[in-house]
Amino acid sequence: MLTHNVETFSQKNVLLQGEWRENKNGNRITLASPSNGEEIGSVPALSEEEVNEAVEASNAAQKEWAKTPLHERKQLLHRWADNLVEHKEAIGTMIMQEVAKKKSSAIDEVVRTADFIRHTAEEGVRLNGELLSGDSYNGGPASKTAQVSRVPLGVVLAISPFNYPINLSASKIAPALMTGNGVVFKPATQGSLSGIMMIEALEQAGLPEGLVNITTGRGSEIGDALVTHKGIDQISFTGGSETGISMSKKVGMVPLVLELGGKDPAIVLEDADLDKAAKEITGGAFSYSGQRCTAIKRVLVKEEAADELVAKLKEKVEALSVGLPEDDADITPLINDKTADNVQSLIDDAIEKKAEVVTGDEKKENLLSPTLLDHVSTDARVAWEEPFGPVLPVLRVKSEEEAIQIANESEYGLQASVFTQDIDAAHRIADQLDVGSVQLNGKTSRGPDHFPFLGVKNSGLGVQGVRYSLLSLSREKVKVLNG
């Protein structure tokens, strides 16, 4: 299991109906490293019949799991977290190979995930119901009381993305298990080897047989069978907005939690601490080569501060190392050639529309240098489209009202940053931005993981964050006592 040498080809099977097994038809998907194109492993390509088996197995096991005392669920999650930390090097190495994330960040992801699981376990035992008295409502009798408790939804379909194959999977699975649900886990195809290793650690922690089932395969082949299955009681999806919107139209009354795309702006006023702003914006824009929904994806800066900010950004961006994840480079190859070509097309379009290349604009296959663009106009695609790569456009604005207008015209509404030393201006701007979260004098970021995390418009549906996820993965059950 987890002790294998991940530097060699890893042929993984899936956990299905309590057994690690190959799929019946033997079809497999071979995965290659984004860094060098070498094959690193393979996973089964499941059929719709096997998808059905997975959902049925989770439903059967969930009935007993829902009866399991909270303290026993908590202990399982703590053992899972311990196993992940114990094997952080092996799992981190697989993340590095599979999605080209630099080694230190990949290992940090495993440790952060263990912290999330532990916090979820502790918060989960503190979810309490309430007792309501009938006479607290006008005309209600004191003899009537309502006992309100929280119960599991049933079986949760957890669909994770490639960019955080452990953290964004466990952030769905851990609260689902803690609240008494079964899980069908669909990892991103590029990321499924890491995801399977995560579930291996969970099984070794004492996972009840059949409670969690893994469904690997192309979303185009088994996606509809999963999301429309009558045995699925909630779907938690992280991925592209187009896919999420399409999914929402298919699932009917099944509750959804969607974490989708973003076009997070950093608004910089003339009185901002520009050294701090440049540092935070660079980190927010280029961490994991910009392949994050919460990456800063455009800068809206007041004209008075633009020249100085761009100069400071140029210095920070040019200090980023470019290379391979094995060498712990800051900028590593993008997940595939299609993504890299799209990012390059956005850069080329901006240049055609009179943007200035401050630094960067070098491409070798799927490795792009971090690119800073200045004087980007609002008719450039990169001003509106989510690149998911290492490019940062700077749009100069004449007023905070113009910055707010441009920010809000986006189809997305995940996060935004505001840089200013005027606290009144910071709050004034934040109150007018159509986003889920506003960072004041800091980069856009998902965590800490107990904070609420949400998007509006085409950026998402529902709220995540430890306690918020626990609430979304359970529901109220009311018993009315008539005296």
C-alpha positions in Angstrom: 0.0 0.0 0.0 1.6 3.2 1.2 5.1 1.8 1.5 5.6 1.4 -2.2 8.3 3.3 -4.1 6.5 6.1 -5.9 9.5 6.7 -8.1 8.5 3.6 -10.0 5.3 3.0 -12.1 2.3 2.7 -9.7 -0.6 0.6 -10.9 -3.3 1.4 -8.5 -6.7 -0.3 -8.1 -9.8 1.1 -6.5 -11.6 0.5 -3.3 -15.0 -0.9 -4.3 -17.4 -2.8 -2.1 -14.7 -3.1 0.6 -12.1 -4.6 -1.7 -9.1 -3.2 -3.5 -9.7 -4.5 -7.0 -9.3 -4.1 -10.7 -12.3 -3.2 -12.9 -14.1 -6.0 -14.7 -13.2 -5.0 -18.3 -9.5 -4.3 -17.4 -9.5 -0.9 -19.1 -7.1 1.5 -17.5 -6.1 5.1 -17.7 -2.3 5.7 -17.9 -1.1 8.9 -16.2 2.0 10.8 -17.2 4.0 13.4 -15.3 3.3 17.0 -16.5 7.0 17.7 -15.8 8.6 15.2 -18.2 5.8 13.3 -19.9 7.0 10.0 -18.4 4.3 7.5 -17.3 3.9 7.4 -13.6 1.0 5.0 -13.0 -2.4 3.9 -14.1 -5.9 3.6 -12.6 -9.0 1.6 -13.6 -11.5 3.2 -16.0 -14.7 2.1 -14.4 -18.0 1.3 -16.2 -21.4 2.6 -15.4 -22.2 -0.8 -13.9 -19.3 -0.4 -11.5 -20.4 3.1 -10.6 -23.7 1.6 -9.6 -22.0 -1.0 -7.4 -20.0 1.8 -5.7 -23.2 3.8 -4.9 -25.1 0.8 -3.7 -22.2 -0.3 -1.5 -21.9 3.1 0.2 -25.7 3.2 0.8 -25.6 -0.2 2.4 -22.7 0.6 4.7 -24.0 4.1 5.6 -27.0 2.7 7.4 -24.7 1.1 10.1 -22.2 4.0 10.1 -25.0 6.4 11.0 -25.5 4.4 14.2 -21.8 4.7 15.1 -21.2 6.9 18.2 -19.6 10.3 17.4 -16.5 9.6 19.5 -15.8 6.5 17.4 -16.1 8.5 14.2 -13.8 11.1 15.7 -11.2 8.4 16.6 -11.3 7.1 13.0 -10.5 10.5 11.6 -7.7 11.1 14.0 -6.1 7.7 13.0 -6.5 8.8 9.4 -4.7 12.1 10.0 -1.9 10.3 11.8 -1.5 7.9 8.9 -1.3 10.8 6.4 1.4 12.5 8.4 3.3 9.2 8.8 3.4 8.8 5.0 3.7 12.5 4.0 6.9 12.0 2.1 5.4 9.2 -0.1 2.1 10.9 -0.7 3.8 14.3 -1.2 6.1 12.8 -3.8 3.2 11.3 -5.7 1.4 14.7 -5.7 4.6 16.3 -7.0 4.9 13.7 -9.8 1.3 13.7 -10.7 0.4 17.4 -10.8 3.9 19.1 -10.9 3.5 20.8 -7.5 6.8 21.7 -6.0 7.9 19.1 -3.4 7.8 21.3 -0.3 4.3 22.5 -1.2 3.1 18.9 -1.9 4.2 17.7 1.5 2.7 20.8 3.2 -0.6 19.9 1.5 -0.5 16.5 3.2 0.2 18.0 6.6 -2.4 20.7 6.2 -4.9 18.0 5.3 -4.2 16.1 8.4 -4.8 19.3 10.4 -8.1 19.8 8.6 -9.2 16.2 9.4 -8.3 16.6 13.1 -10.1 19.9 13.4 -13.2 18.4 11.7 -13.2 15.5 14.1 -13.1 17.8 17.1 -15.7 20.2 15.7 -17.9 17.3 14.7 -18.5 16.1 18.3 -19.7 19.7 19.2 -22.6 19.8 16.7 -25.5 19.9 19.0 -29.3 20.1 18.5 -31.8 22.1 20.5 -35.0 21.7 22.4 -37.8 24.2 21.6 -40.7 25.0 23.8 -44.1 25.4 22.2 -45.2 28.4 24.4 -42.3 30.6 23.2 -44.5 31.2 20.1 -47.7 33.3 20.6 -50.6 30.9 21.3 -48.4 27.8 21.5 -48.9 25.3 24.3 -46.1 24.7 26.9 -47.0 20.9 26.6 -45.6 20.8 23.0 -41.8 20.7 22.5 -39.6 20.1 19.5 -36.4 18.1 19.7 -34.2 19.2 16.9 -31.2 17.0 16.1 -28.8 16.7 13.1 -28.8 13.6 11.0 -26.7 12.6 7.9 -27.9 13.2 4.4 -27.0 9.7 3.2 -24.4 9.2 0.5 -22.2 12.1 -0.6 -20.5 12.2 -4.0 -17.2 13.9 -3.5 -15.6 15.2 -6.8 -12.2 16.7 -6.4 -9.9 18.7 -8.7 -6.3 18.1 -9.8 -4.7 21.1 -8.1 -5.1 20.0 -4.5 -5.7 16.2 -4.9 -5.5 15.5 -1.2 -6.7 18.6 0.6 -9.7 19.3 -1.5 -10.7 15.7 -1.4 -10.4 15.3 2.4 -12.2 18.6 2.9 -15.3 16.8 1.5 -14.7 13.3 2.8 -13.8 14.1 6.4 -16.9 16.1 7.3 -19.1 13.7 5.4 -17.8 10.8 7.5 -18.0 12.7 10.7 -21.7 13.5 10.2 -22.5 9.9 9.5 -22.6 9.8 5.7 -21.2 7.3 3.2 -19.0 8.6 0.4 -18.5 7.9 -3.3 -15.2 9.5 -4.2 -14.4 10.6 -7.7 -10.9 12.0 -7.9 -9.7 14.1 -10.8 -8.2 11.8 -13.3 -4.8 13.6 -13.0 -4.6 13.4 -9.3 -6.3 10.0 -8.8 -3.0 8.2 -7.8 -2.6 10.7 -4.9 -6.3 10.4 -4.0 -6.1 6.6 -3.9 -3.1 6.8 -1.6 -5.1 9.1 0.7 -7.9 6.5 0.9 -5.4 3.8 1.5 -4.4 5.7 4.7 -8.1 5.9 5.6 -8.6 2.2 5.1 -5.6 1.4 7.2 -7.1 3.6 10.0 -10.1 1.2 10.2 -12.6 2.4 7.6 -15.8 0.3 7.8 -16.1 -2.0 4.8 -18.0 -0.5 1.9 -18.5 2.9 3.4 -16.1 4.8 1.0 -15.9 3.7 -2.6 -13.6 5.1 -5.3 -14.7 5.7 -8.8 -11.9 6.5 -11.2 -12.5 7.2 -14.9 -13.0 10.0 -17.3 -15.7 12.5 -16.2 -17.0 12.4 -19.8 -17.6 8.7 -19.5 -19.0 8.2 -16.0 -19.8 11.7 -14.8 -23.4 11.7 -15.7 -23.9 8.2 -14.2 -22.5 9.5 -10.9 -24.3 12.9 -10.6 -27.7 11.6 -11.7 -27.6 8.4 -9.7 -30.7 8.1 -7.4 -28.5 6.8 -4.6 -26.6 10.1 -4.3 -28.0 12.4 -1.6 -25.5 15.3 -1.9 -22.8 16.4 -4.3 -19.7 18.3 -3.4 -17.8 19.4 -6.5 -14.7 21.5 -7.0 -13.8 22.3 -10.6 -14.6 24.5 -13.5 -17.6 26.8 -13.6 -18.9 25.4 -16.9 -18.9 21.9 -15.5 -20.5 23.0 -12.2 -23.3 24.9 -14.0 -24.0 22.0 -16.3 -24.1 19.7 -13.3 -26.6 21.9 -11.4 -29.0 21.6 -14.3 -29.0 17.8 -14.2 -29.3 16.9 -10.6 -32.7 18.2 -9.7 -33.4 18.2 -6.0 -30.1 16.9 -4.8 -28.3 19.5 -2.7 -25.1 20.9 -4.1 -21.9 22.5 -2.8 -20.0 23.9 -5.7 -16.5 25.5 -5.6 -15.9 26.9 -9.1 -13.8 29.4 -10.9 -12.6 32.9 -10.0 -11.2 36.1 -11.4 -10.0 37.5 -8.1 -9.0 41.2 -8.3 -6.5 43.0 -6.1 -7.6 46.6 -5.8 -4.7 48.9 -4.9 -5.2 52.5 -3.8 -2.6 55.2 -3.9 -2.0 55.2 -0.2 -1.3 51.5 0.0 1.9 50.0 1.5 3.2 49.1 -1.9 6.0 46.9 -0.7 3.5 44.8 1.2 1.0 44.9 -1.7 3.7 43.7 -4.2 4.7 40.8 -1.9 1.1 39.7 -1.2 0.0 40.0 -4.8 3.0 38.1 -6.2 2.4 35.3 -3.7 -1.3 35.3 -4.4 -0.9 35.3 -8.2 1.9 32.9 -8.7 1.7 30.2 -6.0 1.5 26.8 -7.7 2.0 28.6 -11.0 -1.4 30.3 -10.7 -3.3 27.1 -10.9 -5.7 28.0 -8.0 -9.3 29.2 -8.1 -8.3 31.7 -5.3 -5.3 33.1 -7.2 -5.1 36.9 -7.7 -5.9 37.0 -11.4 -5.8 40.8 -12.1 -4.6 44.0 -10.4 -6.8 47.1 -10.5 -4.5 49.9 -9.4 -5.0 53.7 -9.1 -3.0 55.6 -11.7 -1.1 57.5 -9.0 0.4 54.3 -7.6 0.7 52.2 -10.8 4.2 52.9 -11.9 5.7 52.3 -8.5 3.6 49.1 -7.9 4.5 47.7 -11.3 8.2 48.2 -10.6 7.9 46.4 -7.3 5.9 43.6 -8.8 8.5 43.2 -11.6 11.2 42.8 -9.0 9.2 40.2 -7.1 8.1 38.3 -10.2 11.6 38.1 -11.6 12.9 36.6 -8.3 10.6 33.6 -8.8 12.5 30.4 -9.8 11.3 28.6 -12.9 11.9 24.9 -13.3 10.9 21.4 -12.1 8.9 20.5 -9.0 11.7 18.1 -8.0 14.0 21.2 -7.6 11.3 23.0 -5.6 10.9 25.7 -8.2 8.3 28.4 -7.7 7.0 28.1 -11.2 6.6 24.6 -12.5 5.0 23.1 -15.7 1.3 23.5 -16.0 -1.0 20.5 -15.7 -1.1 19.9 -19.5 -0.4 21.4 -22.9 -4.0 22.5 -23.4 -3.8 24.7 -20.3 -0.5 26.2 -21.3 -1.7 27.0 -24.8 -4.7 28.7 -23.4 -2.6 30.9 -21.0 -0.3 31.8 -23.9 -3.3 32.7 -26.1 -4.5 35.1 -23.3 -1.1 36.7 -23.2 -0.9 37.0 -27.0 -4.4 38.6 -27.2 -3.5 41.2 -24.5 -0.3 42.1 -26.4 -2.3 42.5 -29.6 -4.5 44.9 -27.7 -1.6 47.1 -26.6 -0.7 45.6 -23.3 3.0 45.9 -22.3 5.0 42.8 -21.3 6.9 43.9 -18.1 8.5 40.5 -17.7 8.0 37.0 -18.8 6.2 35.7 -21.9 8.5 32.8 -22.4 7.0 29.3 -23.1 8.6 25.9 -23.5 6.0 23.3 -24.0 3.8 23.5 -20.8 6.4 25.5 -18.8 5.6 29.2 -18.9 7.7 31.9 -17.2 5.7 34.1 -14.8 4.3 36.9 -16.9 3.4 40.4 -15.7 1.4 42.6 -18.1 0.8 46.3 -17.7 -1.6 48.7 -19.4 -4.1 45.9 -20.0 -7.3 47.2 -21.4 -10.8 46.0 -20.5 -11.2 44.6 -24.1 -8.4 42.1 -23.5 -9.6 38.5 -22.8 -7.2 38.2 -19.8 -9.0 41.0 -18.1 -12.1 38.7 -17.7 -11.2 35.0 -18.4 -9.7 32.8 -15.7 -6.2 31.7 -17.0 -5.2 29.1 -14.4 -1.6 29.8 -15.1 1.3 32.2 -14.3 0.1 35.5 -15.8 -0.9 38.7 -14.0 -2.6 41.6 -15.8 -2.4 45.1 -14.4 -5.3 47.4 -15.3 -4.9 51.1 -14.4 -8.0 52.8 -13.0 -8.8 56.4 -12.3 -10.9 55.9 -9.2 -12.0 53.4 -6.7 -15.5 53.5 -8.3 -14.0 52.4 -11.6 -12.1 49.6 -9.8 -15.3 48.4 -8.1 -17.2 48.5 -11.4 -14.6 46.4 -13.3 -14.4 44.0 -10.4 -18.2 43.5 -10.2 -18.6 43.1 -14.0 -17.0 39.7 -13.8 -19.1 36.6 -14.1 -17.1 35.3 -11.1 -17.4 36.3 -7.4 -15.0 34.3 -5.3 -12.6 36.6 -3.5 -11.0 40.0 -3.8 -8.1 41.9 -2.1 -8.1 45.5 -1.2 -4.8 47.3 -0.4 -5.0 50.6 1.4 -4.0 52.2 4.7 -7.4 53.9 5.0 -9.6 51.5 7.0 -12.7 53.4 6.0 -11.9 53.1 2.3 -11.1 49.4 2.8 -14.5 48.7 4.3 -16.3 50.9 1.9 -14.9 49.1 -1.1 -15.3 45.6 0.5 -19.0 46.3 1.2 -19.6 47.0 -2.5 -17.7 44.0 -4.0 -19.9 41.1 -5.2 -17.6 38.3 -3.9 -17.7 35.7 -1.1 -14.7 37.0 0.8 -12.6 40.2 0.8 -9.0 40.2 2.1 -7.9 43.5 3.5 -4.2 44.1 2.9 -3.6 40.5 2.2 -3.6 38.0 -0.7 -6.7 36.0 -1.6 -6.6 32.6 0.1 -8.8 29.7 1.0 -7.7 29.4 4.7 -7.5 29.1 7.5 -9.7 26.1 6.9 -12.2 26.9 9.7 -13.1 30.2 8.1 -16.2 30.2 5.8 -15.2 29.8 2.2 -17.7 30.6 -0.5 -18.3 32.1 -3.9 -21.2 34.0 -5.5 -22.3 34.3 -9.1 -20.5 31.7 -11.2 -17.9 31.0 -8.5 -20.0 28.6 -6.5 -22.9 27.5 -4.4 -23.0 26.8 -0.7 -20.4 27.4 2.1 -17.3 25.4 3.1 -15.0 25.6 6.0 -14.9 23.0 8.8 -18.1 23.8 10.8 -19.9 25.1 7.7 -19.1 21.8 5.8 -20.3 19.8 8.7 -23.6 21.7 8.7 -24.0 21.3 4.9 -23.4 17.6 5.1 -26.1 17.0 7.7 -29.7 18.2 8.1 -32.2 19.0 10.9 -34.5 16.2 12.1 -37.4 17.3 14.2 -39.4 15.2 16.7 -42.4 17.0 18.2 -43.4 15.8 21.6 -47.1 16.4 22.5 -47.7 16.4 26.3 
